[in-house]
Amino acid sequence: MYRNHRAAKRFFKKALRSFHVPLPRVITVDKNPDYPIAIEKMKKEKKMPLGIQIRQIKYLNNIVEQDHRFIKKRVRSMMGFKSF
């Protein structure tokens, strides 16, 4: 999904506005080139603290899928009992 830097900026503003979460040290995002642009603009506007670092991972979705692998294995094996 394509996301321009203005949409990324809106997303980060909304994420940082939540009161129940402290300010992060590191923001992990995928390799979309619009995220660093949005973060730098927010830092220049003083809407994001300067100490926050950005970490870009090329295949961020793969990490999420690997995390759910064992859950999927367990759930799929239980689905077989519906046939009884």
mmCIF file of the N, C-alpha and C atoms, coordinates in Angstrom:
data_MODEL
# 
_entry.id   MODEL 
# 
loop_
_atom_site.group_PDB 
_atom_site.id 
_atom_site.type_symbol 
_atom_site.label_atom_id 
_atom_site.label_alt_id 
_atom_site.label_comp_id 
_atom_site.label_asym_id 
_atom_site.label_entity_id 
_atom_site.label_seq_id 
_atom_site.pdbx_PDB_ins_code 
_atom_site.Cartn_x 
_atom_site.Cartn_y 
_atom_site.Cartn_z 
_atom_site.occupancy 
_atom_site.B_iso_or_equiv 
_atom_site.pdbx_formal_charge 
_atom_site.auth_seq_id 
_atom_site.auth_comp_id 
_atom_site.auth_asym_id 
_atom_site.auth_atom_id 
_atom_site.pdbx_PDB_model_num 
ATOM 1   N N  . MET A 1 1  ? 0.847   -1.187  0.000  1.00 0.00 ? 1  MET A N  1 
ATOM 2   C CA . MET A 1 1  ? 0.000   0.000   0.000  1.00 0.00 ? 1  MET A CA 1 
ATOM 3   C C  . MET A 1 1  ? 0.889   1.246   0.000  1.00 0.00 ? 1  MET A C  1 
ATOM 4   N N  . TYR A 1 2  ? 0.614   2.154   -0.899 1.00 0.00 ? 2  TYR A N  1 
ATOM 5   C CA . TYR A 1 2  ? 1.397   3.373   -1.006 1.00 0.00 ? 2  TYR A CA 1 
ATOM 6   C C  . TYR A 1 2  ? 0.935   4.391   0.038  1.00 0.00 ? 2  TYR A C  1 
ATOM 7   N N  . ARG A 1 3  ? 1.868   5.006   0.682  1.00 0.00 ? 3  ARG A N  1 
ATOM 8   C CA . ARG A 1 3  ? 1.549   6.006   1.696  1.00 0.00 ? 3  ARG A CA 1 
ATOM 9   C C  . ARG A 1 3  ? 2.479   7.187   1.492  1.00 0.00 ? 3  ARG A C  1 
ATOM 10  N N  . ASN A 1 4  ? 1.929   8.370   1.320  1.00 0.00 ? 4  ASN A N  1 
ATOM 11  C CA . ASN A 1 4  ? 2.795   9.536   1.138  1.00 0.00 ? 4  ASN A CA 1 
ATOM 12  C C  . ASN A 1 4  ? 3.228   10.086  2.495  1.00 0.00 ? 4  ASN A C  1 
ATOM 13  N N  . HIS A 1 5  ? 4.149   11.029  2.469  1.00 0.00 ? 5  HIS A N  1 
ATOM 14  C CA . HIS A 1 5  ? 4.715   11.507  3.730  1.00 0.00 ? 5  HIS A CA 1 
ATOM 15  C C  . HIS A 1 5  ? 3.709   12.289  4.572  1.00 0.00 ? 5  HIS A C  1 
ATOM 16  N N  . ARG A 1 6  ? 2.710   12.901  3.939  1.00 0.00 ? 6  ARG A N  1 
ATOM 17  C CA . ARG A 1 6  ? 1.693   13.602  4.739  1.00 0.00 ? 6  ARG A CA 1 
ATOM 18  C C  . ARG A 1 6  ? 0.840   12.610  5.515  1.00 0.00 ? 6  ARG A C  1 
ATOM 19  N N  . ALA A 1 7  ? 0.496   11.492  4.889  1.00 0.00 ? 7  ALA A N  1 
ATOM 20  C CA . ALA A 1 7  ? -0.283  10.464  5.583  1.00 0.00 ? 7  ALA A CA 1 
ATOM 21  C C  . ALA A 1 7  ? 0.553   9.822   6.690  1.00 0.00 ? 7  ALA A C  1 
ATOM 22  N N  . ALA A 1 8  ? 1.834   9.621   6.437  1.00 0.00 ? 8  ALA A N  1 
ATOM 23  C CA . ALA A 1 8  ? 2.713   9.062   7.457  1.00 0.00 ? 8  ALA A CA 1 
ATOM 24  C C  . ALA A 1 8  ? 2.834   10.015  8.638  1.00 0.00 ? 8  ALA A C  1 
ATOM 25  N N  . LYS A 1 9  ? 2.877   11.308  8.344  1.00 0.00 ? 9  LYS A N  1 
ATOM 26  C CA . LYS A 1 9  ? 2.965   12.319  9.403  1.00 0.00 ? 9  LYS A CA 1 
ATOM 27  C C  . LYS A 1 9  ? 1.703   12.304  10.271 1.00 0.00 ? 9  LYS A C  1 
ATOM 28  N N  . ARG A 1 10 ? 0.534   12.190  9.629  1.00 0.00 ? 10 ARG A N  1 
ATOM 29  C CA . ARG A 1 10 ? -0.721  12.088  10.381 1.00 0.00 ? 10 ARG A CA 1 
ATOM 30  C C  . ARG A 1 10 ? -0.732  10.843  11.261 1.00 0.00 ? 10 ARG A C  1 
ATOM 31  N N  . PHE A 1 11 ? -0.237  9.736   10.707 1.00 0.00 ? 11 PHE A N  1 
ATOM 32  C CA . PHE A 1 11 ? -0.181  8.486   11.461 1.00 0.00 ? 11 PHE A CA 1 
ATOM 33  C C  . PHE A 1 11 ? 0.694   8.635   12.704 1.00 0.00 ? 11 PHE A C  1 
ATOM 34  N N  . PHE A 1 12 ? 1.894   9.217   12.556 1.00 0.00 ? 12 PHE A N  1 
ATOM 35  C CA . PHE A 1 12 ? 2.786   9.381   13.695 1.00 0.00 ? 12 PHE A CA 1 
ATOM 36  C C  . PHE A 1 12 ? 2.214   10.338  14.731 1.00 0.00 ? 12 PHE A C  1 
ATOM 37  N N  . LYS A 1 13 ? 1.556   11.402  14.295 1.00 0.00 ? 13 LYS A N  1 
ATOM 38  C CA . LYS A 1 13 ? 0.931   12.334  15.244 1.00 0.00 ? 13 LYS A CA 1 
ATOM 39  C C  . LYS A 1 13 ? -0.114  11.614  16.078 1.00 0.00 ? 13 LYS A C  1 
ATOM 40  N N  . LYS A 1 14 ? -0.921  10.810  15.418 1.00 0.00 ? 14 LYS A N  1 
ATOM 41  C CA . LYS A 1 14 ? -1.973  10.065  16.116 1.00 0.00 ? 14 LYS A CA 1 
ATOM 42  C C  . LYS A 1 14 ? -1.373  9.045   17.085 1.00 0.00 ? 14 LYS A C  1 
ATOM 43  N N  . ALA A 1 15 ? -0.317  8.375   16.667 1.00 0.00 ? 15 ALA A N  1 
ATOM 44  C CA . ALA A 1 15 ? 0.318   7.369   17.513 1.00 0.00 ? 15 ALA A CA 1 
ATOM 45  C C  . ALA A 1 15 ? 0.995   7.998   18.727 1.00 0.00 ? 15 ALA A C  1 
ATOM 46  N N  . LEU A 1 16 ? 1.628   9.148   18.553 1.00 0.00 ? 16 LEU A N  1 
ATOM 47  C CA . LEU A 1 16 ? 2.319   9.804   19.666 1.00 0.00 ? 16 LEU A CA 1 
ATOM 48  C C  . LEU A 1 16 ? 1.370   10.543  20.584 1.00 0.00 ? 16 LEU A C  1 
ATOM 49  N N  . ARG A 1 17 ? 0.142   10.779  20.143 1.00 0.00 ? 17 ARG A N  1 
ATOM 50  C CA . ARG A 1 17 ? -0.840  11.510  20.938 1.00 0.00 ? 17 ARG A CA 1 
ATOM 51  C C  . ARG A 1 17 ? -1.453  10.650  22.039 1.00 0.00 ? 17 ARG A C  1 
ATOM 52  N N  . SER A 1 18 ? -1.368  9.320   21.935 1.00 0.00 ? 18 SER A N  1 
ATOM 53  C CA . SER A 1 18 ? -2.015  8.452   22.917 1.00 0.00 ? 18 SER A CA 1 
ATOM 54  C C  . SER A 1 18 ? -1.375  8.637   24.289 1.00 0.00 ? 18 SER A C  1 
ATOM 55  N N  . PHE A 1 19 ? -2.194  8.723   25.305 1.00 0.00 ? 19 PHE A N  1 
ATOM 56  C CA . PHE A 1 19 ? -1.723  9.034   26.648 1.00 0.00 ? 19 PHE A CA 1 
ATOM 57  C C  . PHE A 1 19 ? -1.291  7.798   27.425 1.00 0.00 ? 19 PHE A C  1 
ATOM 58  N N  . HIS A 1 20 ? -1.768  6.636   27.036 1.00 0.00 ? 20 HIS A N  1 
ATOM 59  C CA . HIS A 1 20 ? -1.484  5.432   27.815 1.00 0.00 ? 20 HIS A CA 1 
ATOM 60  C C  . HIS A 1 20 ? -0.125  4.813   27.481 1.00 0.00 ? 20 HIS A C  1 
ATOM 61  N N  . VAL A 1 21 ? 0.609   5.391   26.523 1.00 0.00 ? 21 VAL A N  1 
ATOM 62  C CA . VAL A 1 21 ? 1.904   4.859   26.109 1.00 0.00 ? 21 VAL A CA 1 
ATOM 63  C C  . VAL A 1 21 ? 2.970   5.937   26.283 1.00 0.00 ? 21 VAL A C  1 
ATOM 64  N N  . PRO A 1 22 ? 4.104   5.606   26.930 1.00 0.00 ? 22 PRO A N  1 
ATOM 65  C CA . PRO A 1 22 ? 5.175   6.603   27.025 1.00 0.00 ? 22 PRO A CA 1 
ATOM 66  C C  . PRO A 1 22 ? 5.829   6.828   25.662 1.00 0.00 ? 22 PRO A C  1 
ATOM 67  N N  . LEU A 1 23 ? 6.572   7.912   25.541 1.00 0.00 ? 23 LEU A N  1 
ATOM 68  C CA . LEU A 1 23 ? 7.254   8.204   24.280 1.00 0.00 ? 23 LEU A CA 1 
ATOM 69  C C  . LEU A 1 23 ? 8.296   7.133   23.989 1.00 0.00 ? 23 LEU A C  1 
ATOM 70  N N  . PRO A 1 24 ? 8.348   6.634   22.772 1.00 0.00 ? 24 PRO A N  1 
ATOM 71  C CA . PRO A 1 24 ? 9.294   5.563   22.454 1.00 0.00 ? 24 PRO A CA 1 
ATOM 72  C C  . PRO A 1 24 ? 10.713  6.076   22.253 1.00 0.00 ? 24 PRO A C  1 
ATOM 73  N N  . ARG A 1 25 ? 11.695  5.196   22.469 1.00 0.00 ? 25 ARG A N  1 
ATOM 74  C CA . ARG A 1 25 ? 13.089  5.518   22.162 1.00 0.00 ? 25 ARG A CA 1 
ATOM 75  C C  . ARG A 1 25 ? 13.361  5.295   20.682 1.00 0.00 ? 25 ARG A C  1 
ATOM 76  N N  . VAL A 1 26 ? 12.761  4.203   20.144 1.00 0.00 ? 26 VAL A N  1 
ATOM 77  C CA . VAL A 1 26 ? 13.001  3.798   18.763 1.00 0.00 ? 26 VAL A CA 1 
ATOM 78  C C  . VAL A 1 26 ? 11.656  3.504   18.103 1.00 0.00 ? 26 VAL A C  1 
ATOM 79  N N  . ILE A 1 27 ? 11.493  3.950   16.867 1.00 0.00 ? 27 ILE A N  1 
ATOM 80  C CA . ILE A 1 27 ? 10.297  3.638   16.085 1.00 0.00 ? 27 ILE A CA 1 
ATOM 81  C C  . ILE A 1 27 ? 10.738  2.690   14.978 1.00 0.00 ? 27 ILE A C  1 
ATOM 82  N N  . THR A 1 28 ? 10.127  1.501   14.928 1.00 0.00 ? 28 THR A N  1 
ATOM 83  C CA . THR A 1 28 ? 10.472  0.509   13.917 1.00 0.00 ? 28 THR A CA 1 
ATOM 84  C C  . THR A 1 28 ? 9.416   0.535   12.821 1.00 0.00 ? 28 THR A C  1 
ATOM 85  N N  . VAL A 1 29 ? 9.846   0.759   11.605 1.00 0.00 ? 29 VAL A N  1 
ATOM 86  C CA . VAL A 1 29 ? 8.938   0.831   10.456 1.00 0.00 ? 29 VAL A CA 1 
ATOM 87  C C  . VAL A 1 29 ? 9.542   0.013   9.317  1.00 0.00 ? 29 VAL A C  1 
ATOM 88  N N  . ASP A 1 30 ? 8.752   -0.166  8.259  1.00 0.00 ? 30 ASP A N  1 
ATOM 89  C CA . ASP A 1 30 ? 9.283   -0.863  7.088  1.00 0.00 ? 30 ASP A CA 1 
ATOM 90  C C  . ASP A 1 30 ? 10.097  0.113   6.242  1.00 0.00 ? 30 ASP A C  1 
ATOM 91  N N  . LYS A 1 31 ? 10.561  -0.321  5.093  1.00 0.00 ? 31 LYS A N  1 
ATOM 92  C CA . LYS A 1 31 ? 11.473  0.476   4.263  1.00 0.00 ? 31 LYS A CA 1 
ATOM 93  C C  . LYS A 1 31 ? 10.775  1.512   3.387  1.00 0.00 ? 31 LYS A C  1 
ATOM 94  N N  . ASN A 1 32 ? 9.567   1.886   3.702  1.00 0.00 ? 32 ASN A N  1 
ATOM 95  C CA . ASN A 1 32 ? 8.870   2.913   2.938  1.00 0.00 ? 32 ASN A CA 1 
ATOM 96  C C  . ASN A 1 32 ? 9.663   4.217   3.038  1.00 0.00 ? 32 ASN A C  1 
ATOM 97  N N  . PRO A 1 33 ? 10.021  4.831   1.919  1.00 0.00 ? 33 PRO A N  1 
ATOM 98  C CA . PRO A 1 33 ? 10.862  6.042   1.966  1.00 0.00 ? 33 PRO A CA 1 
ATOM 99  C C  . PRO A 1 33 ? 10.153  7.265   2.532  1.00 0.00 ? 33 PRO A C  1 
ATOM 100 N N  . ASP A 1 34 ? 8.847   7.217   2.735  1.00 0.00 ? 34 ASP A N  1 
ATOM 101 C CA . ASP A 1 34 ? 8.122   8.374   3.253  1.00 0.00 ? 34 ASP A CA 1 
ATOM 102 C C  . ASP A 1 34 ? 8.219   8.512   4.771  1.00 0.00 ? 34 ASP A C  1 
ATOM 103 N N  . TYR A 1 35 ? 8.513   7.434   5.484  1.00 0.00 ? 35 TYR A N  1 
ATOM 104 C CA . TYR A 1 35 ? 8.589   7.505   6.944  1.00 0.00 ? 35 TYR A CA 1 
ATOM 105 C C  . TYR A 1 35 ? 9.722   8.416   7.427  1.00 0.00 ? 35 TYR A C  1 
ATOM 106 N N  . PRO A 1 36 ? 10.956  8.294   6.917  1.00 0.00 ? 36 PRO A N  1 
ATOM 107 C CA . PRO A 1 36 ? 12.001  9.213   7.385  1.00 0.00 ? 36 PRO A CA 1 
ATOM 108 C C  . PRO A 1 36 ? 11.703  10.675  7.069  1.00 0.00 ? 36 PRO A C  1 
ATOM 109 N N  . ILE A 1 37 ? 11.076  10.938  5.938  1.00 0.00 ? 37 ILE A N  1 
ATOM 110 C CA . ILE A 1 37 ? 10.713  12.315  5.579  1.00 0.00 ? 37 ILE A CA 1 
ATOM 111 C C  . ILE A 1 37 ? 9.729   12.878  6.603  1.00 0.00 ? 37 ILE A C  1 
ATOM 112 N N  . ALA A 1 38 ? 8.718   12.084  6.939  1.00 0.00 ? 38 ALA A N  1 
ATOM 113 C CA . ALA A 1 38 ? 7.698   12.534  7.894  1.00 0.00 ? 38 ALA A CA 1 
ATOM 114 C C  . ALA A 1 38 ? 8.300   12.749  9.279  1.00 0.00 ? 38 ALA A C  1 
ATOM 115 N N  . ILE A 1 39 ? 9.183   11.863  9.695  1.00 0.00 ? 39 ILE A N  1 
ATOM 116 C CA . ILE A 1 39 ? 9.792   11.991  11.027 1.00 0.00 ? 39 ILE A CA 1 
ATOM 117 C C  . ILE A 1 39 ? 10.693  13.214  11.092 1.00 0.00 ? 39 ILE A C  1 
ATOM 118 N N  . GLU A 1 40 ? 11.485  13.464  10.062 1.00 0.00 ? 40 GLU A N  1 
ATOM 119 C CA . GLU A 1 40 ? 12.350  14.637  10.050 1.00 0.00 ? 40 GLU A CA 1 
ATOM 120 C C  . GLU A 1 40 ? 11.537  15.933  10.071 1.00 0.00 ? 40 GLU A C  1 
ATOM 121 N N  . LYS A 1 41 ? 10.427  15.974  9.327  1.00 0.00 ? 41 LYS A N  1 
ATOM 122 C CA . LYS A 1 41 ? 9.580   17.171  9.346  1.00 0.00 ? 41 LYS A CA 1 
ATOM 123 C C  . LYS A 1 41 ? 8.970   17.390  10.724 1.00 0.00 ? 41 LYS A C  1 
ATOM 124 N N  . MET A 1 42 ? 8.554   16.298  11.376 1.00 0.00 ? 42 MET A N  1 
ATOM 125 C CA . MET A 1 42 ? 7.970   16.439  12.717 1.00 0.00 ? 42 MET A CA 1 
ATOM 126 C C  . MET A 1 42 ? 9.015   16.892  13.724 1.00 0.00 ? 42 MET A C  1 
ATOM 127 N N  . LYS A 1 43 ? 10.250  16.431  13.568 1.00 0.00 ? 43 LYS A N  1 
ATOM 128 C CA . LYS A 1 43 ? 11.313  16.874  14.474 1.00 0.00 ? 43 LYS A CA 1 
ATOM 129 C C  . LYS A 1 43 ? 11.626  18.353  14.273 1.00 0.00 ? 43 LYS A C  1 
ATOM 130 N N  . LYS A 1 44 ? 11.601  18.823  13.013 1.00 0.00 ? 44 LYS A N  1 
ATOM 131 C CA . LYS A 1 44 ? 11.838  20.238  12.741 1.00 0.00 ? 44 LYS A CA 1 
ATOM 132 C C  . LYS A 1 44 ? 10.724  21.116  13.294 1.00 0.00 ? 44 LYS A C  1 
ATOM 133 N N  . GLU A 1 45 ? 9.483   20.601  13.277 1.00 0.00 ? 45 GLU A N  1 
ATOM 134 C CA . GLU A 1 45 ? 8.339   21.339  13.808 1.00 0.00 ? 45 GLU A CA 1 
ATOM 135 C C  . GLU A 1 45 ? 8.202   21.205  15.318 1.00 0.00 ? 45 GLU A C  1 
ATOM 136 N N  . LYS A 1 46 ? 9.119   20.456  15.953 1.00 0.00 ? 46 LYS A N  1 
ATOM 137 C CA . LYS A 1 46 ? 9.115   20.232  17.406 1.00 0.00 ? 46 LYS A CA 1 
ATOM 138 C C  . LYS A 1 46 ? 7.876   19.450  17.869 1.00 0.00 ? 46 LYS A C  1 
ATOM 139 N N  . LYS A 1 47 ? 7.311   18.620  17.007 1.00 0.00 ? 47 LYS A N  1 
ATOM 140 C CA . LYS A 1 47 ? 6.169   17.793  17.376 1.00 0.00 ? 47 LYS A CA 1 
ATOM 141 C C  . LYS A 1 47 ? 6.605   16.382  17.766 1.00 0.00 ? 47 LYS A C  1 
ATOM 142 N N  . MET A 1 48 ? 7.897   16.105  17.583 1.00 0.00 ? 48 MET A N  1 
ATOM 143 C CA . MET A 1 48 ? 8.462   14.817  17.980 1.00 0.00 ? 48 MET A CA 1 
ATOM 144 C C  . MET A 1 48 ? 9.809   15.107  18.642 1.00 0.00 ? 48 MET A C  1 
ATOM 145 N N  . PRO A 1 49 ? 10.078  14.466  19.792 1.00 0.00 ? 49 PRO A N  1 
ATOM 146 C CA . PRO A 1 49 ? 11.367  14.706  20.451 1.00 0.00 ? 49 PRO A CA 1 
ATOM 147 C C  . PRO A 1 49 ? 12.543  14.319  19.557 1.00 0.00 ? 49 PRO A C  1 
ATOM 148 N N  . LEU A 1 50 ? 13.654  15.024  19.691 1.00 0.00 ? 50 LEU A N  1 
ATOM 149 C CA . LEU A 1 50 ? 14.822  14.801  18.843 1.00 0.00 ? 50 LEU A CA 1 
ATOM 150 C C  . LEU A 1 50 ? 15.517  13.475  19.148 1.00 0.00 ? 50 LEU A C  1 
ATOM 151 N N  . GLY A 1 51 ? 15.333  12.923  20.337 1.00 0.00 ? 51 GLY A N  1 
ATOM 152 C CA . GLY A 1 51 ? 16.027  11.699  20.737 1.00 0.00 ? 51 GLY A CA 1 
ATOM 153 C C  . GLY A 1 51 ? 15.447  10.422  20.155 1.00 0.00 ? 51 GLY A C  1 
ATOM 154 N N  . ILE A 1 52 ? 14.295  10.493  19.512 1.00 0.00 ? 52 ILE A N  1 
ATOM 155 C CA . ILE A 1 52 ? 13.672  9.295   18.962 1.00 0.00 ? 52 ILE A CA 1 
ATOM 156 C C  . ILE A 1 52 ? 14.413  8.872   17.699 1.00 0.00 ? 52 ILE A C  1 
ATOM 157 N N  . GLN A 1 53 ? 14.799  7.598   17.653 1.00 0.00 ? 53 GLN A N  1 
ATOM 158 C CA . GLN A 1 53 ? 15.500  7.067   16.487 1.00 0.00 ? 53 GLN A CA 1 
ATOM 159 C C  . GLN A 1 53 ? 14.522  6.293   15.616 1.00 0.00 ? 53 GLN A C  1 
ATOM 160 N N  . ILE A 1 54 ? 14.842  6.170   14.347 1.00 0.00 ? 54 ILE A N  1 
ATOM 161 C CA . ILE A 1 54 ? 14.028  5.385   13.425 1.00 0.00 ? 54 ILE A CA 1 
ATOM 162 C C  . ILE A 1 54 ? 14.844  4.165   13.004 1.00 0.00 ? 54 ILE A C  1 
ATOM 163 N N  . ARG A 1 55 ? 14.189  3.001   13.049 1.00 0.00 ? 55 ARG A N  1 
ATOM 164 C CA . ARG A 1 55 ? 14.830  1.756   12.623 1.00 0.00 ? 55 ARG A CA 1 
ATOM 165 C C  . ARG A 1 55 ? 13.974  1.175   11.507 1.00 0.00 ? 55 ARG A C  1 
ATOM 166 N N  . GLN A 1 56 ? 14.563  1.011   10.348 1.00 0.00 ? 56 GLN A N  1 
ATOM 167 C CA . GLN A 1 56 ? 13.827  0.497   9.203  1.00 0.00 ? 56 GLN A CA 1 
ATOM 168 C C  . GLN A 1 56 ? 14.218  -0.953  8.950  1.00 0.00 ? 56 GLN A C  1 
ATOM 169 N N  . ILE A 1 57 ? 13.209  -1.817  8.853  1.00 0.00 ? 57 ILE A N  1 
ATOM 170 C CA . ILE A 1 57 ? 13.408  -3.229  8.560  1.00 0.00 ? 57 ILE A CA 1 
ATOM 171 C C  . ILE A 1 57 ? 12.709  -3.517  7.245  1.00 0.00 ? 57 ILE A C  1 
ATOM 172 N N  . LYS A 1 58 ? 13.422  -4.140  6.322  1.00 0.00 ? 58 LYS A N  1 
ATOM 173 C CA . LYS A 1 58 ? 12.897  -4.331  4.978  1.00 0.00 ? 58 LYS A CA 1 
ATOM 174 C C  . LYS A 1 58 ? 11.622  -5.164  4.960  1.00 0.00 ? 58 LYS A C  1 
ATOM 175 N N  . TYR A 1 59 ? 11.623  -6.277  5.644  1.00 0.00 ? 59 TYR A N  1 
ATOM 176 C CA . TYR A 1 59 ? 10.467  -7.177  5.629  1.00 0.00 ? 59 TYR A CA 1 
ATOM 177 C C  . TYR A 1 59 ? 9.836   -7.236  7.011  1.00 0.00 ? 59 TYR A C  1 
ATOM 178 N N  . LEU A 1 60 ? 9.228   -6.150  7.412  1.00 0.00 ? 60 LEU A N  1 
ATOM 179 C CA . LEU A 1 60 ? 8.630   -6.066  8.739  1.00 0.00 ? 60 LEU A CA 1 
ATOM 180 C C  . LEU A 1 60 ? 7.503   -7.071  8.904  1.00 0.00 ? 60 LEU A C  1 
ATOM 181 N N  . ASN A 1 61 ? 6.752   -7.328  7.852  1.00 0.00 ? 61 ASN A N  1 
ATOM 182 C CA . ASN A 1 61 ? 5.641   -8.269  7.941  1.00 0.00 ? 61 ASN A CA 1 
ATOM 183 C C  . ASN A 1 61 ? 6.110   -9.686  8.224  1.00 0.00 ? 61 ASN A C  1 
ATOM 184 N N  . ASN A 1 62 ? 7.283   -10.055 7.748  1.00 0.00 ? 62 ASN A N  1 
ATOM 185 C CA . ASN A 1 62 ? 7.781   -11.400 8.001  1.00 0.00 ? 62 ASN A CA 1 
ATOM 186 C C  . ASN A 1 62 ? 8.008   -11.644 9.485  1.00 0.00 ? 62 ASN A C  1 
ATOM 187 N N  . ILE A 1 63 ? 8.456   -10.636 10.207 1.00 0.00 ? 63 ILE A N  1 
ATOM 188 C CA . ILE A 1 63 ? 8.666   -10.781 11.647 1.00 0.00 ? 63 ILE A CA 1 
ATOM 189 C C  . ILE A 1 63 ? 7.340   -11.051 12.333 1.00 0.00 ? 63 ILE A C  1 
ATOM 190 N N  . VAL A 1 64 ? 6.301   -10.339 11.921 1.00 0.00 ? 64 VAL A N  1 
ATOM 191 C CA . VAL A 1 64 ? 4.982   -10.539 12.508 1.00 0.00 ? 64 VAL A CA 1 
ATOM 192 C C  . VAL A 1 64 ? 4.471   -11.944 12.197 1.00 0.00 ? 64 VAL A C  1 
ATOM 193 N N  . GLU A 1 65 ? 4.641   -12.381 10.969 1.00 0.00 ? 65 GLU A N  1 
ATOM 194 C CA . GLU A 1 65 ? 4.181   -13.713 10.588 1.00 0.00 ? 65 GLU A CA 1 
ATOM 195 C C  . GLU A 1 65 ? 4.944   -14.790 11.335 1.00 0.00 ? 65 GLU A C  1 
ATOM 196 N N  . GLN A 1 66 ? 6.229   -14.613 11.535 1.00 0.00 ? 66 GLN A N  1 
ATOM 197 C CA . GLN A 1 66 ? 7.003   -15.601 12.276 1.00 0.00 ? 66 GLN A CA 1 
ATOM 198 C C  . GLN A 1 66 ? 6.546   -15.677 13.717 1.00 0.00 ? 66 GLN A C  1 
ATOM 199 N N  . ASP A 1 67 ? 6.128   -14.565 14.265 1.00 0.00 ? 67 ASP A N  1 
ATOM 200 C CA . ASP A 1 67 ? 5.654   -14.540 15.642 1.00 0.00 ? 67 ASP A CA 1 
ATOM 201 C C  . ASP A 1 67 ? 4.365   -15.344 15.785 1.00 0.00 ? 67 ASP A C  1 
ATOM 202 N N  . HIS A 1 68 ? 3.529   -15.371 14.759 1.00 0.00 ? 68 HIS A N  1 
ATOM 203 C CA . HIS A 1 68 ? 2.243   -16.075 14.820 1.00 0.00 ? 68 HIS A CA 1 
ATOM 204 C C  . HIS A 1 68 ? 2.331   -17.519 14.356 1.00 0.00 ? 68 HIS A C  1 
ATOM 205 N N  . ARG A 1 69 ? 3.496   -17.950 13.900 1.00 0.00 ? 69 ARG A N  1 
ATOM 206 C CA . ARG A 1 69 ? 3.629   -19.294 13.329 1.00 0.00 ? 69 ARG A CA 1 
ATOM 207 C C  . ARG A 1 69 ? 3.190   -20.380 14.308 1.00 0.00 ? 69 ARG A C  1 
ATOM 208 N N  . PHE A 1 70 ? 3.621   -20.321 15.554 1.00 0.00 ? 70 PHE A N  1 
ATOM 209 C CA . PHE A 1 70 ? 3.310   -21.368 16.522 1.00 0.00 ? 70 PHE A CA 1 
ATOM 210 C C  . PHE A 1 70 ? 1.846   -21.328 16.933 1.00 0.00 ? 70 PHE A C  1 
ATOM 211 N N  . ILE A 1 71 ? 1.260   -20.145 16.947 1.00 0.00 ? 71 ILE A N  1 
ATOM 212 C CA . ILE A 1 71 ? -0.168  -20.028 17.247 1.00 0.00 ? 71 ILE A CA 1 
ATOM 213 C C  . ILE A 1 71 ? -0.973  -20.673 16.128 1.00 0.00 ? 71 ILE A C  1 
ATOM 214 N N  . LYS A 1 72 ? -0.591  -20.426 14.887 1.00 0.00 ? 72 LYS A N  1 
ATOM 215 C CA . LYS A 1 72 ? -1.292  -21.021 13.749 1.00 0.00 ? 72 LYS A CA 1 
ATOM 216 C C  . LYS A 1 72 ? -1.213  -22.539 13.796 1.00 0.00 ? 72 LYS A C  1 
ATOM 217 N N  . LYS A 1 73 ? -0.039  -23.058 14.143 1.00 0.00 ? 73 LYS A N  1 
ATOM 218 C CA . LYS A 1 73 ? 0.158   -24.504 14.202 1.00 0.00 ? 73 LYS A CA 1 
ATOM 219 C C  . LYS A 1 73 ? -0.801  -25.133 15.221 1.00 0.00 ? 73 LYS A C  1 
ATOM 220 N N  . ARG A 1 74 ? -0.944  -24.503 16.361 1.00 0.00 ? 74 ARG A N  1 
ATOM 221 C CA . ARG A 1 74 ? -1.784  -25.031 17.435 1.00 0.00 ? 74 ARG A CA 1 
ATOM 222 C C  . ARG A 1 74 ? -3.273  -24.932 17.073 1.00 0.00 ? 74 ARG A C  1 
ATOM 223 N N  . VAL A 1 75 ? -3.686  -23.818 16.498 1.00 0.00 ? 75 VAL A N  1 
ATOM 224 C CA . VAL A 1 75 ? -5.096  -23.605 16.163 1.00 0.00 ? 75 VAL A CA 1 
ATOM 225 C C  . VAL A 1 75 ? -5.530  -24.533 15.032 1.00 0.00 ? 75 VAL A C  1 
ATOM 226 N N  . ARG A 1 76 ? -4.699  -24.682 14.022 1.00 0.00 ? 76 ARG A N  1 
ATOM 227 C CA . ARG A 1 76 ? -5.064  -25.543 12.900 1.00 0.00 ? 76 ARG A CA 1 
ATOM 228 C C  . ARG A 1 76 ? -5.216  -26.991 13.310 1.00 0.00 ? 76 ARG A C  1 
ATOM 229 N N  . SER A 1 77 ? -4.400  -27.451 14.255 1.00 0.00 ? 77 SER A N  1 
ATOM 230 C CA . SER A 1 77 ? -4.532  -28.837 14.691 1.00 0.00 ? 77 SER A CA 1 
ATOM 231 C C  . SER A 1 77 ? -5.834  -29.048 15.467 1.00 0.00 ? 77 SER A C  1 
ATOM 232 N N  . MET A 1 78 ? -6.288  -28.037 16.176 1.00 0.00 ? 78 MET A N  1 
ATOM 233 C CA . MET A 1 78 ? -7.551  -28.148 16.926 1.00 0.00 ? 78 MET A CA 1 
ATOM 234 C C  . MET A 1 78 ? -8.764  -28.089 16.010 1.00 0.00 ? 78 MET A C  1 
ATOM 235 N N  . MET A 1 79 ? -8.622  -27.473 14.848 1.00 0.00 ? 79 MET A N  1 
ATOM 236 C CA . MET A 1 79 ? -9.754  -27.369 13.920 1.00 0.00 ? 79 MET A CA 1 
ATOM 237 C C  . MET A 1 79 ? -10.171 -28.741 13.388 1.00 0.00 ? 79 MET A C  1 
ATOM 238 N N  . GLY A 1 80 ? -9.281  -29.733 13.439 1.00 0.00 ? 80 GLY A N  1 
ATOM 239 C CA . GLY A 1 80 ? -9.596  -31.061 12.955 1.00 0.00 ? 80 GLY A CA 1 
ATOM 240 C C  . GLY A 1 80 ? -10.650 -31.767 13.786 1.00 0.00 ? 80 GLY A C  1 
ATOM 241 N N  . PHE A 1 81 ? -10.856 -31.356 15.028 1.00 0.00 ? 81 PHE A N  1 
ATOM 242 C CA . PHE A 1 81 ? -11.830 -32.005 15.904 1.00 0.00 ? 81 PHE A CA 1 
ATOM 243 C C  . PHE A 1 81 ? -13.270 -31.656 15.518 1.00 0.00 ? 81 PHE A C  1 
ATOM 244 N N  . LYS A 1 82 ? -13.471 -30.668 14.682 1.00 0.00 ? 82 LYS A N  1 
ATOM 245 C CA . LYS A 1 82 ? -14.832 -30.307 14.263 1.00 0.00 ? 82 LYS A CA 1 
ATOM 246 C C  . LYS A 1 82 ? -15.463 -31.395 13.406 1.00 0.00 ? 82 LYS A C  1 
ATOM 247 N N  . SER A 1 83 ? -14.664 -32.255 12.804 1.00 0.00 ? 83 SER A N  1 
ATOM 248 C CA . SER A 1 83 ? -15.204 -33.269 11.910 1.00 0.00 ? 83 SER A CA 1 
ATOM 249 C C  . SER A 1 83 ? -15.878 -34.426 12.662 1.00 0.00 ? 83 SER A C  1 
ATOM 250 N N  . PHE A 1 84 ? -15.664 -34.539 13.982 1.00 0.00 ? 84 PHE A N  1 
ATOM 251 C CA . PHE A 1 84 ? -16.269 -35.644 14.735 1.00 0.00 ? 84 PHE A CA 1 
ATOM 252 C C  . PHE A 1 84 ? -17.748 -35.444 14.935 1.00 0.00 ? 84 PHE A C  1 
# 
